[in-house]
Amino acid sequence: MMAIPAQVPFWKMHGTGNDFVLTDALPAEDGALPALARAVCDRHFGVGADGLILVLPSTRADLRMRIFNADGSEAEMCGNGIRCFTRFALERGLAAPGDGALRVETGAGVLTAQAQRDSGGAVRVAMGAPRLAPHDVGARIEAVAPVLDLPLEVGGHALALTLVSMGNPHAVHLLDDGADLDAFPLATVGPLVEHDPLFANRTNFEVVRVHDRGRIALRVWERGVGETLACGTGACATVVAARLHRLVDDAVDVQLPGGTLRIEWDGAREVHLIGPAARVFASTWEDSTSREWGA
């Protein structure tokens, strides 16, 4: 089994401020990968990122994506991450699909991404159909899908959660009209929702303000990371939740602290995510003899 190399070439990339370290120089399987992810993602002693993405060969698609959160836990999927993955793979010539569409094996299945020309680096991803049954979100309840306005009280805050899986779990709280999104205490409430016993595998948590039928604003607490500037699967899950509540139309601009994503869903078929993916810099991560990867 290939071990973690002493030097790892990488790209630092971001999608609407959700940032990642990407490399095709790591083994597919290694027990030290979670600790490596924690070290690389550390914003004081490492590169600094929300996640570490591995670009790997696949027997089912053009390439395979694995993503580790900043805390070392592995995620099933990441919407901003797969857009960065796509641009990394195409710009480095790791795949050259004849139709321009890259098929990516993820923990949530095989997804298709298309880098758009003359669109400022935008990538369009077919994210699959949302899954709405409680067990798809890891919720320990018996209920008929979809689960809308599930009551949950944490830290003295009464929430009404809509449960959506985009291959990973999301709990969406829609604010009342006039509520101040910026004033919501996400740093306090977010970790309480993420770790609530209701969720068998923890959950991502979104708090949302619907402006009109084509525009919403979103803040997100990402499982294993904390509050981030953007979350692609979270934006998708939020639009699904808002449409289930009949608050938005088929195409919605989702405003996040890091920028705007475009989400399209017709209420039945798969969700489409459109947004930018940008390279910040390229460098090499060097192992330090003072680091214990297995710690």
N, C-alpha and C positions, 0 to 999 in steps of 0.2 A: 504494500500500500504506500503510495506516494505521501511523503510528509510535507508539512508546511515549509516552503523554501525560505531561505534567509533573506532574499530580496524579492519583492513582489511589485512589478510594474502595475500602475493603476491609473485610471482617470477619476477625477472628482467631477461630478455632474449634479445638476439640479433640475427639477421640474416644478415650476412655480414656488421655488424656495425650499421644497422638500429635497434634501441633498443626500447624495450617496457616493460611496466609493465603489467603483466597478473594476473588475479584473477578470481576465481569462487565464491567469497563471496559477490558480489554486486547484487542488484536487477536489473531485466531486464529493468525496467522503473523507472526513478526518475529525477525530474527537476534539482537536484543538481549535476548530473553526469558531465555536461560540466565544471562546476567550480571545481569539484574534479579532473577532468583530467588536468586542467590547473595547479592546485596545485601540483599534483603528478609528472607531467612532468617537472616542473620547475627545472632547473639544478643547481640552487643556494640554493633554500629553500625547494625543494622537493626531490624525488628520482632521477629524471633526466631521461627523455625518449622522444622519438619522438611520442609516443602514449600510450594510456591506452586501453587494450583489456579486454573485459568481456567474460568469458566462461560461457555459459548459456544453459539451457535445450532447446530442439527443438521438435516440433511436426512434422517437415518435414524431419529431418535428425538426425544424431547421436547427434550433438550438434549445438549450434548457436553461432556465433561470432558477437560482436559489437565492433567497434573501434572508439575511439575519438582521434583526433589529439591534438598536444600540445597546440593549441589555443582554445581547447574546442569544435571545430566543429566536427561533426560526418562524417566519411568517409564511402563509400559504401563497400570498400574492400581494402586489403593490401596484396601483395604477400609475403613479408618477414614476415608480421604479422601472416598470416595463417600457415606458416611453424612453427613458434614459438607456435602458438595455438595448432597445431597438436602434437608436442612433449610434451607440457604441459599436454594435455588431456591424451595421452597414458601413459606417465610416472607416472601420478597421478592416473591412473586407472579410469578416468572419463568415458571412453568408451572402449569397447573391441570388435571391429568389427571382425566377424569371418574370413573375408578375409584379414584383416590387413589394409584395406582401410577405412579411416575415412571420412564420408560424413558430410560436414559443411555447415550450413545455413548461408549465408552472405547477405548483402544488394545488392549484384550482382547476387544472386541466390544460388543454392546448388552446391558446388564444392567438388571434391574428392581429398584427400591427402593421400599419402603413405609414411610412414617412411621407409627408405631403411636400410637394415642390412649391417653391415661391410662397411659403407660408410662415417664414420666420422661424423655421426649425420645428414646426408643429408635427406631432405624430398622432394618428388616429388609431384607436385600439377598439376592437370588438371584444367587449368584456364578458360576453356570455349573458344568459338570462339570470335575473336575480332569483335567489332562493328564499322563500318566505316562511317555510315551516319552522317551528321553534327549534327542532333538533338540528337544523342547518346552521343555526346561530349558536348552538350549544346551550340553549336556554332550558333550564330544568322546570319546565311547565308543560301541562297538557292543554293545548289550545288549537283551534282551527286556524289555518293560515288564511289571510295575513294577520299578524298580530299588530294591532293598532292601539296606541294609547295605553300600553301596559303600565299600570301604576307601580312606581318604585320610589321609596323615600330613602335618601342617603344624606347624612350630615345635616338634617333639618330642612332639606330641599325636596319638595314633591315634584317628581318627574312623571311624564307620560311618554313612554318609549314605543317607537315603531321599530320592529326587528327586521333586519334585512341582511342576507349574506350575499356578498359579491365574491364568493370563494373564501372569504374571511368574514368574521362576525362584526356586525355594526348595530348599535343601539342609538336611534335618532330621536332627539327631543326638539320638537317644534315650539318655538316661543310664541306667546300670545302677541297679538297686534300691539305695536307700540313699545314692546319690551326692548331694552337696550342690550344688544348682543355683546358689546364690549364690556359691559358691567357684569356679565354672568361670571361667577367665580369658578372658572373651568379648572384652575390649578388645584382647587380644593375638591370639587365634585368629580372631576375626571377620574382620578385614581380610585375613588370610592366606587364608581360605576364599573370601572375596568375589573376590579377585584371582588365585586359583589358575588356572593355564593350563588346567585341566580344563574351565573354564566359558568359553565363547566370548564371552558378554555379561555377565560377572560374575554374582554370585548373591547373594540374601538367604540368611542363615544363622540357623537356629533351634536352640537347645539346650533340651531338654525333660526334665521329670521327671513321670512318670505316677504320680498318687496312687492313683487307683482307676478304675473303668470309666466314671465320669462326671465326672472332674475331673483336670485336668493343669495344670502350671505351666510357664511359657515365658519365656525371654529371647531377644531377637532382635537380630541385627546387620543393619541394613537397607542394602542396596546404595545407595551414593551419599549416605548420611546418617550411619551409625554406629549405636551402640546407642540404641534408642528405648524409650519407655515402653510402647508397644504397636504391633502391626502386624496389621491385619485379615486381609490375604491370608496372612500368616505363621501366624496362628491357624488359618485354614482349612487350609493346607497341613499343619500339624502334626497336626491331627485326622485328616486323610486318612492321613498316614503312620502314626499310632498305630493306626488302624483296620485298615490293611493288615497290621499286625503282630498284629492280633487282641487289642489291649490295651484298647480302649474300645468303647463302644456307639454308638448312632446319634446321641445328643445329649450334648454335652460342655461343661462350663463350663471355659473357659480363663483361668487366672489370670495376668495380666501385671503388671509393676510399676505400670502406670497404672490398673489396674482389671480387671474381668472381662468377657469376651465369651462369648456362647453360640453354639456351632457345631453345626449339624445336618447329618449326611450318612448316607444309608442304604447306602452302599457301592457305589451304581450311578449314581444320578442327580446332579442338581446340588447343590452345597453351599449352605447358607443361613447367613448371618452376622447375628447380632442384637446390637446394642450401642448405647450412647448417642452423641449428637452435641450438643455444647453451644457456644453463642456465648460468647466471652470479652469482646470489645469490638468496636466499630466505629470506624474512623478513616480518615484519608487519608494515603497515602504521597506525599511530595513529593520530586521530583527535586532533586538538589544539583548545582550547576554544577561542583563539584569532582569529580564522579563521571564516570568514563568507562565507559559501558555496554558498549562493545565489548571492554573489556579482558578 
